Amino acid sequence: MGAIGGTIVHLPGKSGIRRGRACKAARFVAPLSMASRLQSVCVFCGSRTGVNPAFAETARAVGRTLAERGLRLVYGGGSVGLMGEIADGALEAGGEVIGIITTYLKDRELGHPGIARLEVVETMLERKDRMAQLSDAFLSLPGGIGTLDELFEMLTWTRLRIHRKPNGVLNVEGFYDPLLSFLFENQVQGGFIGEKGARNLLVDDTIEGILGQLDAAAAEADPVTAFPAS
């Protein structure tokens, strides 16, 4: 499905918290373990850059780090906001980038013109489904409602055993602190989520840290144990 080399592909419709501080990419990028199962990482992030310059800086650094580690970037296909930053970072480092975008957004010229593979789908649900198909793990950066929708959709799929792929948050300068507090305290203590289930969401405030956690989780011999439903 899809084509390489600048081609736009139209797909038919298929009716314990680490408190955030500044996220910085290390100058030396350590390779992932030889046993790594990660080849492709899906990144969810905002179509705006936000008010804190660290958000855009970190997004670009994430794209660059993925490329330097030989990991394919899968993302929402946009050219603006943090989506544009992460794609540009990966491309500048010679990385492989796959974008998945809806017809609605592409028609408004929001698709990234520099990526070699841009797949076009009809609905947001198909977009998430296709990104999940192409990815071994999920990573959320700062973003808005759409980013939260994608983050919790993937967590829900883990809960329902639709997939066994790790899901992480890069907590840039504490952006996700209130959400993580709500998840790990309000929802767990309120009896709606089991403590083990809440830990399906991996959290770190460094790029190296979160990629290491995602890699370790993906390499678990028993993914059911790694991602408990309760």
ABEGO torsion letter per residue (X at the ends): XEBBGGBBBBBBBAXXBBBBBBBBBBABBBBBBAABABABBBBBBBABAEABAAAAAAAAAAAAAAAAAGBBBBBAGBABEAAAAAAAAAAAAGBBBBBBBBAAAAAAGABBAABABBBBBABAAAAAAAAAAABABBBBBBBBAAAAAAAAAAAAAAAAGABABBBBBBBBGGAAAAAAAAAAAAAAAAGABBAAAAAABBBBABAAAAAAAAAAAAABABAAAABBAX
